[in-house]
Each structure stands twice: as structure tokens, then as C-alpha cells.
Amino acid sequence: MAKQGGKAKAAKKQKRVKKDKSGPKKPKSAFMFFSQDRRQTLKTEQPDLKITEQSKVIGKEWGELTDAEKAPYQEKANQDRERYNKEKASSPKEEEKKEEPEGDEEDEESED
């Protein structure tokens, strides 16, 4: 029975869509900025911690911060979001890329 479930599960698996690397880099969240800062100091304070344990400590600390303590990181996140929006606006849009509509191919085949 376990094998049948595995086959059904494998059949449902979808391929990942490749990320378009030509666009702007996505903006970081306030937590990501905090995590970057805190991870550096945590490595020196407790070098024996595994990455997963570091993440748990950082997540717990983030949850315990007050809004005032989170404010500098939220400001960095807002600035990064503005940067992303500017870069996104200046980059070529997906809609402008030349692609043949799917309907044209079908019409050509039916004419033959």
C-alpha cells in the first residue's frame, strides 16, 4: 500500500518554474535585516550553535522585540522595497516580451 501512495504522490509532483534572473532582486523583509545583523553576533557569542538552532534563537528574539526595537529594521525594509519598486519599474516587463499567441499556431495547423 505504501508503494501505491508513493506513485500517486510522484505523479502529482510538478516541475519548478525557473526563476528569471534578469529582473531585480526581491526586497528583504525587516526580519531578514534583523536576522543578518543578529546572526553575525550570535556566531561570535555561541560558535557551537548549528544553523537551525541559530534560526530558532533569532526567531524567538524577533518575536520578543517591541515595535520600537523593530523600527530600524522596518525602515531598512521600506527602503529596500522602494529600491525594488524603482528597479522593477525600469526593467523590461514580461508583457512586452515577444511571444506568439497560442491561438495563432492552432489556426495555421487547421488551414493545412
N, C-alpha and C positions, 0 to 999 in steps of 0.2 A: 504494500500500500504506500509506503514511503516513496518508492520509486515513481509511482504514478503522479504523486503530488509534485515531485521534482520536475517531471517532464512538463506538466501543465505550467508550473512556475517558470520554467525556462522558455516556454513558448510565449508567455506574456511579456518577457523581457524586451525592452525597447532599446535601440541603439541611442547613445548620447549624441546630441547635436554638437558639432564642433563650434567652439567659441570663436567669434570673429575678432581677431586680434588687431584689426585696423582701427577700431573705434577707440574712444577714450577709456581710460581705466576707471572702473566704478568707484564712487566715493566711499570712504571709510566711515563707519559709524562712530559715535562717541565712545562706545565700549572698545572698539578696536584701537583707538588712540590711547585710551587708558591702559589697555592690555599691553601695548607696545612699551609704554613707559614702565609699567609695573613689572613686566617680565624681566627687563634688564636688571632692576634692583633685586628681584626675587632670585635670580641666578646667582648673584654675589652673596646674598644672605643665606640661601639654602641650596648650594650647588648639587646636593644629592637628590633633589626632587625630580621626578620624571615629568615629562611634558604634560601628561594627563593630570598629574597632581597639581602642577603649576596652574593649569587652566581652571581647576576646581577652586583653588585658593583665590585666583584673580576674580573669578565669577562671584564668589562669596563676598569678597571685598567690594566689588562694584555694587552689589545689592545693598550693602550696608552704608554706602556713601549717601550723603544728603544731596539735595538738588544744588545747593551752593557749591559743594565739592565737585559735583559733576559738570558745573557750568563751563570751566575752561575747556573740557573735552568736547562739550556740546558746541562750543564756539568753533573749535577746530573742525568739527564735523560739518558745521554750517559752511565754513569757508571752503572745505573740500567739496561739498555739494555744489556750491556756486562755481568752482573751478570745473567740475564735471559738466554742469549745465552749459557753461560757455564753450567748452571743448566739443560737447555734443552738438551744439547749435552750429558750430563752424565746420564740423566734419560732414562729409557727403552722407546723405540719408539713404537708407535701404531702398526706399521707394523710387529713388532716382536711378538706381542701377538698371541697366538694360536687361530685361528678361522677356522672353517671348511668352505671351499669354498661352495658357494650356488649350484654350478653345481653338486657336489658330491651327495647331497641329492636327486636331481631330477633323477639322473642315477639309484640310488638304488630303487626308487619307480617304475620306468619303468621296471625294471628287474622282479619284482614280478608278 
